[in-house]
Amino acid sequence: MNLRTADEEESAQEIHLPAEIDWKMLDKSKFFFLGAALFSGVSASLYPVVVLKTRQQVAQSQVSSINTAISIVRYEGFRGLYCGFGTSLMGTIPARALYMTALEVTKSNVGSTIIKLGFPEPTAAAIASAAAGVSAAVAAQLIWTPIDVVSQRLMVQGSQNLKNPKTPNPSGKYLGGIDAFRKILNTDGPKGLYRGFGISILTYAPSNAVWWASYSIAQRLVWGGIGSYVCKKDDLKSENGVNTFRPDSKTVMAVQGISAAMAGGVSALITMPLDTIKTRLQVLDGDENGRKGPSIGTTVRNLVREGGWTACYRGLGPRWASMSMSATTMITTYEFLKRLSAKNREGLTS
């Protein structure tokens, strides 16, 4: 990828980034094997933040992230920060594999098609990234929704303690992921495992579209604004009157990380209310009279009754932090993974 900037008083500047790696250039077996290992590690490091976010979203009053974390550690120990992690990890590997496949295939095909239609490369990249994000989210939710339902039930069941006597899903209801899966299936059937599937698509499809499009745009903004200033002086070359910069791999990763964090923050803010509604739909059970769990309308009314419209943004801090950190670690890990998995790595330095 080459980014060109110009100044009226100076000669044109061009930043030469490492070549983009598309789906056809990847060694698929290495890509999936290394991806499973790398992203399992990323999921483990970020999981406690997801637990905090989920606990805050189902709480019936506003509680700070710090107090929530202290309460979990005090009453449940540090293991409480990893409730449901085993179940989540089992779903991470196939869901990530499906996600990455749909992402790369869509981005490669849509990108080439858009360019053939005459769109400029930056526009084509943003459109292809958005389309790839949507297809990847939809594909992954086929696996993620049941995993979410089970893991989130396990995340919140330990929140029943002396300070929160009214919290749903009393402690000890589920003995583990398999037990939760069996009980949900026996009580609600397959529909119970896909509770909130529609709202999950409505949450993650636009979230992924916004994230990948924002990431593509943010990268260009960051490189256009500060890229040439962070490149090493030794990398400056003059070719036909054009000052050419060739950033090293550390600089490229830093810019990718910053761009990913920016995109993650934007995406978290836009989709937070949908994520709160989705979490409550997936976690809260029906009442004692045997009626089914709440509808979307009932969930929204309950949230507004509990704390006004701002209640839809409970857990925004942890989700913002989670999405920004996840985006940064995910994209740097992902780009690193693609380079490790490339069939021909010799031609990727220019």
Secondary structure, DSSP 8 states (H G I E B T S, - for coil): -EEEE--SSS--EEEE------GGGB-HHHHHHHHHHHHHHHHHHHHHHHHHHHHHHH-SS---HHHHHHHHHHHH-GGGGGTTHHHHHHHHHHHHHHHHHHHHHHHHHHHHHHHHTT--HHHHHHHHHHHHHHHHHHHHHHHHHHHHHHHHHHHHHTT-STT-TT-SS-TTS-SSHHHHHHHHHHHH-HHHHTTTHHHHHHHHHHHHHHHHHHHHHHHHHHIIIIIHHHS-GGG-EEETTEEEE---HHHHHHHHHHHHHHHHHHHHHHHHHHHHHHHHHHH----TT------HHHHHHHHHHHHSGGGGGTTHHHHHHHHHHHHHHHHHHHHHHHHHHBS--GGG--
